[in-house]
Amino acid sequence: MKVKGGKTVYGASIGILMLETKFPRIQGDMCNALTWPFPVRYKVVSGASPDRVVRNRAEGLLETFIADARALVDQGADGITTNCGFLSLFQDELAAACGVPVATSSLLQVEAVNRLLAPSKRCGVLTISRETLSDDHLRAARVPPDTPIMGTEGLREFSRVILDDEEELDIEASRLDLIDASRALAEANPDLGAIVLECTNMVPFAHDIRAATGLPVYSIYSYILWFQSALAPRVFPAGL
């Protein structure tokens, strides 16, 4: 048997570009390594604070993201993702620069989820900041302009802690924020057929959102499980 080299690290096909943060990352968060059923590689992007990326469109950071994505590829990553849905703004540039598949944002799922639903239904989005999720973010991810969107800002805990990068998170208060926002999204849109979570930090509460609304919930976790399955296809035993 012969094998081919060319990488520095093997067995971790997903490279994750991380914002520079100090808030807690509980299991389910994509930047808690225990979340994943497979190895991943992380790289923290210097200067990419939640405030700068979410509230200020990641201004001035594109070249840093490209350099760090290329570094992950050089180290062995076969695909690149990020830990913020607002980085859909960089989807085309990163995909062009990296030479491997790139999935910058959970929002990239919306178009496909809509195809799964009955013609009378549509997918909605739950975001950490409705105020700053612009048409440009949506257009970059090919999200239809009439997509129902609800934010969690102005509630108890979740948006404030993440966006202000606080060091303590009340999990129960955050859970209630996500439940309240998802219920409001569903009640305001009777034709809602599914929800996509823009924010990667919402993943630990996806089960609660599903229970509260009765709707399928798609997240960066479900997206990257699919994404990784193409980069490292399962080997099945021969025979019946």
Secondary structure, 3 states (H helix, E strand, C coil): CCCCCCCCCCCCCEEEEECCCCCCCCCCCCCCHHHCCCCEEEEECCCCCHHHHHHCCCCCCHHHHHHHHHHHHHHCCCEEEECCHHHHHHHHHHHHHHCCCEECCHHHHHHHHHHHCCCCCEEEEEECCCCCCCHHHHHHCCCCCCCCEEECCCCCCHHHHHHCCCCCCCHHHHHHHHHHHHHHHHHHCCCEEEEEECCHHHHHHHHHHHHHHCCCEECHHHHHHHHHHHHCCCCCCCCC
